[in-house]
Amino acid sequence: MAGAKDAGATGATGASVTTRQGSAAKGPLARWFVFRALAGLAPKLALVDAAIGMLVALAVASTWRAAGGPRAAFEQVVPMLGTGLRWSVALPLAWGALSAIDRDEKEGLIALARRRGVSLRRWIVGRALGAGVLVAFVIGVPMMVVAFVLAGFGGGLEGSMARLSLIFPSFVVAVANGLIFGLGGVVLGAIVTSRGLVVAVLLGAAALGSLVDLALPGPVGVTAHQLISPILALEDLQALLFAEPHADVPLRGASALAAVLLFSALGVYGAAYALKSRLPAEDALST
């Protein structure tokens, strides 16, 4: 009976596993983590919201092009869409990702992973990447589709190629948002179980970053601000990638990129050790 129960649980999670004595333990496949991140109404509404945002951006760009001609600056709609999706789609997905690990604990998936020899770090990485891929998809796909459509809005070969070139920065922006909002949501939820406390931490980090920026003017303050508050750094990274006209864009954008990468690299390790420390000894997975 116990073997049948384990087999049923394994099938439910889509995991292909061996025991600890086997040569290599395997957890759920990557696509399972992505579909797990889609569980619930909010992620599905995010997909609808992203589609609506894309259609609205195309309508705005078409009106802009009709009023200003083929050489109007309607390609600015692409980064504007990225900003809108960040706060209307990525933020709600991040809010849901905060409870991802807690739900896995309550549903017994982490205990099952332990019995199958899956490390805690690997589980968190899978959950974080699943949420990150979802966020990157709902932000990047609309931006890239709009950039592709705008390439056919006239302006000659030069104009079309310039708009097609917006696809690459759109992809990078999407990945950065996926790391901060998707991966970051899972990581923070594993470290801090209270959503209210997470909000307080994020607000405190933003305030601290602003104070450091004021206290240390110049490159040091800018870099420290981005490292302390990576959520606010995303706008500067986007400005750098889309060459928006700000005097300090290169510095702030480079600092934002460093903040995103550092946060992603260290966050998973911190989450793994934080979760291990609060789990009962028999449920704590190896890191």
N, C-alpha and C positions, 0 to 999 in steps of 0.2 A: 504493500500500500504506500509506504513512504517513497519507494522508487517511482510509483505512478504519479504521486503528487509532485515530486521534483520534475518529472518529465513534463507534466502539464504546465507547471510554472515556467519551465524553460521555453516551451512552445509559445506561451503567452507573451513572453518578452522578445521572442524572435532570436534568442541567443543560441549560438552553436558553441558548446562548451565541452571541456574535459575536466576531470577531477584534478585536485592538487598533485596527485601522483602522475598525471599525464605529462606529456612533453611540453604542451603549451596551452594555457587556459585562454579561452576566447569568450568575450562578452558579446552583447548584442551588436549587430552590424550598425554601421554609421547611419543607414537610412532609418533604422528603428529609433535612434535618438532624435532624428529630425521629425519623424511622425509623432514621437512622444512630446516634443515641443509644441506640436500643433494641437494637442489635446485641449479641449475646452472651447468655449464660445469666443473668447477674446482673440486668440490667434486667428481664427477663421474670419472674424470681423476685420482684423488687420489686413488680411488679403483683399477683402472687398474694399477697404479704405484705400489701399495702395492702388487698386485698379481705378477707383474713382478719381484719385489724385492725378493719375496719369492722364485720364481723359480731360480733366479740367486744365492741366498744363498744356495739352495739345490745343484745346480751344483758345486758351489765352495766347499761345504762340501764334495761332492762325490769325487772331484778331490783330495782334501786334504787327505781324507781317503785312496784313492787308492795309493797315493804317500807315506803316512806315516804309513799305517797299521791301524788296528782296535783301537789301543790305542793312535793314534795321537790326538792332541788337536783341532780337527775340531769342537768341541762344542763351541769354541769361536766365530763361525759364528753367533750364536744366539744374543749375545749382539752387535756384529758388525752390524747385520741387524737392531737392535733397533735404533742404532745411525744413520744409513743411512736413515731409515724411518722418524726419527724425523725431519731431515732437508729437506728431499725431499718431504714428504707427510704432516706431521703435520704443518710445517710452512706455506705452502700455504693455508691449511684449516683455520689456525688462521688468516691469512690475510683476508680471506673471512668472518670470524666470526666478524671481527671488524665492519662491516657494517650491522650486523644482526638487531640490534635494530633500526638503522636509517631506514632500509628498512621497518620494521614493522610500524614505525611512518608514513612514506610516503604512505604506502598502507592502512592505516586506521585500522590496526589490533589492535593497542594499544587503539585507541578510542573505538573500538567495545568491547574490553576487559573491559574497564571502564563501559560501559553501562551494561554489564553482571555481574558486581560486582567482577571481577577478580583483585586482587591486583597487583600493579606494581612489587613488590618483587617476587610474584609467577610467573609472566610472565618472568622476567629475569632469575629466577631459571630454568624454563622450557627451555628457549632458551639456557642457558649456559649448562645445562645437555644434551640437544640434540646435541650441537656441541661437548661436551666432550665425549659422547658415540661414536660419529662418529670417532673422533680422536683415542680413545682407541681401537676401532674395527680395524681400518686400521693399527695400530701398533701391537696390541696384537695378533690378529689372525695369521698373518704370523709368528711371533716369536714362538707362541705355536705350530703351525703346523710343523715348522722346528724342534723344540725340540722333538716333537713326532716322526717324521720320523728318526731323528738321533738316537733315542733309538734302532732302529733296525740295526744299523751299526756295530754290533759286539762288542767285548770286554767283553763278558760274562754278567751274571746277574748284577754284580756290575756296569759295565759300562752303561748298559741299564737303570738301576734305577737312576744313576747319571744324565743321560741326560733327563730322564723324570722329574726329580726334577727341571729342568730349566723352566718348565711350570709355576710354581708359581711366581718366580721373573719376568718372562715375563709378567704375568698378572698385577703385581704391577707396573712395569714400564709403561705398557699401561695406567693404571688408572692415574698415576702421569702425564703422558703426556697429557691425556685427560683433567685433571684439569687445567694444565698450558696453553696449547695451545687452547683447546676448550672453557672451562669456562673462561679462562683469556682473550681470544680474544673478547668474548661477553661483558665481564665486562669492559675492557678498551674501547671498542667501545661505550659503554653507557656513560662512564665518559668523554671521549675525542672524539669529533666528527671528528676531522681531522686525517687522517691516517698518514700524515707527522709528525704531532705533537706526535702521538703515537710512531713512530719510534724514534723520538728525545728523548722522555721520556725513552724508553727502552735502548737506547745507553747511555744516561746520567746515568741511574741506574747501568748499567754494569760498567761504568767508576768509578762511586762513590763507588761501591762495591769493586772494585780493589784497590782504594785508601785507603779505610777503612781497607782492608786486610793488606795492606803494613804498614799503620800507627799503627795498633793494632795487632802485631804478636801473634800467638798462638790461642787458642780456641775462644777467644772473637772476633778477627778479622775474623776468618773463619766463625763463626756463623753469624756475621753481613753481611759479603759478600753474603752468601746464602740467607739471609732474604731480602736484598736489591735487588738482581738480581736472582729470582727463576728460570728463564729460563736456566741460566748457571749451576744451581744447579742440574739439571736433570742428567747430566753425572756422577756426584759424587754419586747420589742416585743409579744409575744403577751399578756403580762400586762396591758399597757396596752390592747390592743384588746378584751380580754375583761373589762376592769374588775376584775381580781383585786385583793384587798384588801392592797396593800402601800403603805406610806407614801410611798415615793419612785418609784412606778410612772410617773407622768407624765414626770419628768425622765429616768429611765433608758430609758423607752420612746421618748421623742423622740430621745435620743442614739442609741439603737439604729437608729431609722429613718434618721437622718443617716449612720450608719456603713454601712448597707446601700446607700444611694444613692451615697455617695462611693466606696465600694469598687467598685461596679458601673461607675460612670462612668470612673474612672481605670484600673481593671484591664484593660479591653480595649486601651486605648492602650499601657499598659506591656507587655502580652503581644505586641502587634504589633511593637513596637520590639525587644523581647528576642528574638523569633523571627527577625526580619530580620537581627539582628546575628550570629546563629550559623549562618544558612544560607549556603551558597556564593553568590557574587555572581550566578551565573546562575539560581539558584533563589529569590533573595530577591524577594519581591513588593513592589510599591510600597505605601506606607501611605496 
